[in-house]
Amino acid sequence: MPPHDRLFKTILRAFFGDLLRLAAPRVAARALLSKIVFLDKELLAGAGRREADLLARVPLRSGGFLLVHVEVEARARRRMPRRLRAYASRIQASYEGQVLSIVLYLQGGEPGICRRDMDGDLKAPEVTSFRYITFGLAGCRAEDYLERSEPLAWALAAVMDPGPLSRTELRLACLHQIGKARLPAERRGLLADFVDAYLPLTYKEEEEYKMMEAGKPRKGRATMWMTWSERLKAEGERQALQRVLVCQLEQRFGRLPGKVRRKVQATKSLSRLNDLAERVLTASSLQELGLIH
């Protein structure tokens, strides 16, 4: 498995609103998810100091804010609730405010979203109780999360129970959902990279995946194949080149006719776009570049 702290921290930070919608939907409904601010996460001092995975200040629609602390663990451990409680105490002391604690387990723990109370020796209404949320990923049905509307769910499905799906079919299903999402290419690429890292295939599975993804190729015909993450990265690079080329053309020849803009946007070949970007500085007209007749 890849280093879970770094990968999960990256994807959860990028899709933090999705995490709240999945783990705490009532909280998400009352939050201004577009205005989340990530805070300094170094909470424990002295020997053995450790950083919390994520700490975010989430503004609320009614005013004020909520502090959301998220930990990612490779597997469920008995000491985790006490560690979460210690973190919550330090967060409140440092930032003042209510704290929502969430821990994601890659392995073990109760499947799905569970709300927990950690009581001390005395359980009574007058005595405080520490509450937190666990998200046991491995025991969740991947198919259920592939049907969710949150893009983060499609990536997390890669570490869930595939059920009737083979590993190859699960990977294809995850990447299919990501590939058709109306998201910027770099965000889709991030989700696809996560699936590539957390659902690696054997050589045999990889060959099967290529056949499933590409369809049945004609006999005797060589086929070029790319992973979804490679395709999405290429798409992002292509879009960036198209924007740069339009700017270059307008600087060189003034405002562009709509049909020229459309022709640039319809150009899929990276080599063709690079060639145009190199030639635009010396070309005398749009006709010379083959962009207008």
Stockholm file with secondary structure:
# STOCKHOLM 1.0

chainA/1-293         MPPHDRLFKTILRAFFGDLLRLAAPRVAARALLSKIVFLDKELLAGAGRREADLLARVPLRSGGFLLVHVEVEARARRRMPRRLRAYASRIQASYEGQVLSIVLYLQGGEPGICRRDMDGDLKAPEVTSFRYITFGLAGCRAEDYLERSEPLAWALAAVMDPGPLSRTELRLACLHQIGKARLPAERRGLLADFVDAYLPLTYKEEEEYKMMEAGKPRKGRATMWMTWSERLKAEGERQALQRVLVCQLEQRFGRLPGKVRRKVQATKSLSRLNDLAERVLTASSLQELGLIH
#=GR chainA/1-293 SS CCCHHHHHHHHHHHTHHHHHHHHCHHHHHTBCGGGCEECCCBCCCSTTCCBCSEEEEEEBTTSSEEEEEEEEEEECCTTHHHHHHHHHHHHHHHHCSCEEEEEEEEESSSBEEEEEEECCSCCCTTSCCEEEEEEECTTSBHHHHHTSSCHHHHHHGGGSBCTTSCHHHHHHHHHHHHHTSSSCHHHHHHHHHHHHHHSCCCHHHHHHHHHHHHCCCCTTCCCCCCCHHHHHHHHHHHHHHHHHHHHHHHHHHSSCCHHHHHHHHHCCCHHHHHHHHHHTTTCSCTTTTTSCC
#=GC SS_cons         CCCHHHHHHHHHHHTHHHHHHHHCHHHHHTBCGGGCEECCCBCCCSTTCCBCSEEEEEEBTTSSEEEEEEEEEEECCTTHHHHHHHHHHHHHHHHCSCEEEEEEEEESSSBEEEEEEECCSCCCTTSCCEEEEEEECTTSBHHHHHTSSCHHHHHHGGGSBCTTSCHHHHHHHHHHHHHTSSSCHHHHHHHHHHHHHHSCCCHHHHHHHHHHHHCCCCTTCCCCCCCHHHHHHHHHHHHHHHHHHHHHHHHHHSSCCHHHHHHHHHCCCHHHHHHHHHHTTTCSCTTTTTSCC
//
